[in-house]
Structure formats: C-alpha cells, structure tokens
C-alpha cells in the first residue's frame, strides 16, 4: 500500500461547458482492473470574463492505495462519464533493511 498520493488536475473547457460536472478518477492496474475510484463535482467557470476558456482545478488525495505488486498502473480520468485522459506510472518495490540485517 502507498500511504498517501495526490493527483492535481487543471481542467479547461469552452463556454458550452460552463456549470457543474462530475469528474471521476480510477486507479487501474496493467490489466485495466479498477482498484480504486473516486468522484467529485466541479464547477467550470471564469468569473468576471464574458468569453474565453473556462477553468477548474481538482485535487484528488488518495490514502492507503493498494498496489498488489510492482509494475505499471494508471489513473484514468473521466468528465461526465466521458474519457478525458490517463496518467501512467510505474510502481517499484523497495526492500528496507533494518539495522543489523545484511
């Protein structure tokens, strides 16, 4: 397990996407099995500007993430159930030696 991991998202959209949206983040293993997921509502807006791109930020904090083995994993990101992006990364296993071990 990984004790604490944070994923920061910066989302940008057009004026047609103004308003509330559901953002989903899934942690998947190398076989696309979903290990963990979370959902959060965000509001796309650009206060004080009548046109231009809209922006929203989201911070997804995960605690005690399960990584059954070393290997490739990915966060898959959806907005209103539509695929947005993926962030792939590798997990390595580190052996910690205690004092007196060889």
N, C-alpha and C positions, 0 to 999 in steps of 0.2 A: 504494500500500500504506500502511496505517496501522501504524506501528511497534509500538505497544503499547496494548491496550484491555482493560479489566477490567469484568466484569459480576458484580455481587454479588446473590445470591438468598437470600431468607429464606423458607423453606418451613414451612407449618403444616398439621397434619393431626389426625385423630381417633385414638382408641385402637385402632381397627381397622387403622390404617396403620402401627402400630409395627413396626420392623425395617428391613431393608435394602431399598433401592430404587435403580433405575438412573435417573439424570437425564441427559437428552440436551439439548444446546443446538445449534441450527442457525442459521447466518447465511444469510439469503436476500436476493436482490435483488428489485426491484419486479415481476419476472415469476415470483416464487416459486421461482427456481432456487437450489438449495442450493450455496453457495460453500465453506463450511467447517462441520464439525460436530465436537463432542466429546461424550464420555460420561464420567460419573463416578458412582461408587457413593456413596450417603449412608446414614446410619442415622437414622431417625426415633425420637426418644426424649425422655423428660422425666425425667431422673434424680431420684429422691427424691420423685416425686409419683405418687400412685396413680391419679388421674384428672385430666382437663383436657386441653388441647390439647398435641400433640407438636410439637416444633420441630427444624429442622435448617437449617444455613447452608451455602452453597456459594459459592466464589469461582472464576469461570471467567476465566482470563487468556489472552488471545489475542495472539499476536505476528505481525507482518507480514501483517495481514489484507488480502486482496485486495479493492479497490474499483475495478472496471474503469472506472467513470465516476461523475460526480456524480449524485445522485438519492436516492430512498428505499430504505432497507434495513430489515431487521428481524431480531431474534433470536427464534426460536421455541423454546419450552421444553416438554419432554415429561417425564413421570414414568412409568416402566414402559411406554413407548410410547403413553401417553395424553396428549393435548394438555393443557397447563396454562395457558400464557399466551404473549403476544408483546410484545416491546418494539420499537416502530418508531422510526426516527430518520432524519435526512437527512444526506447527505454532500455537502460543498461542496468545490469546487476553489479553492485559493488560489494565486495567482501570486506567487512570491517574486522580487523584483528584487535582482539583485546590485549591489554598489557600482559606480557608473559607468554603469549602464543607465538608460535613460529610457523 
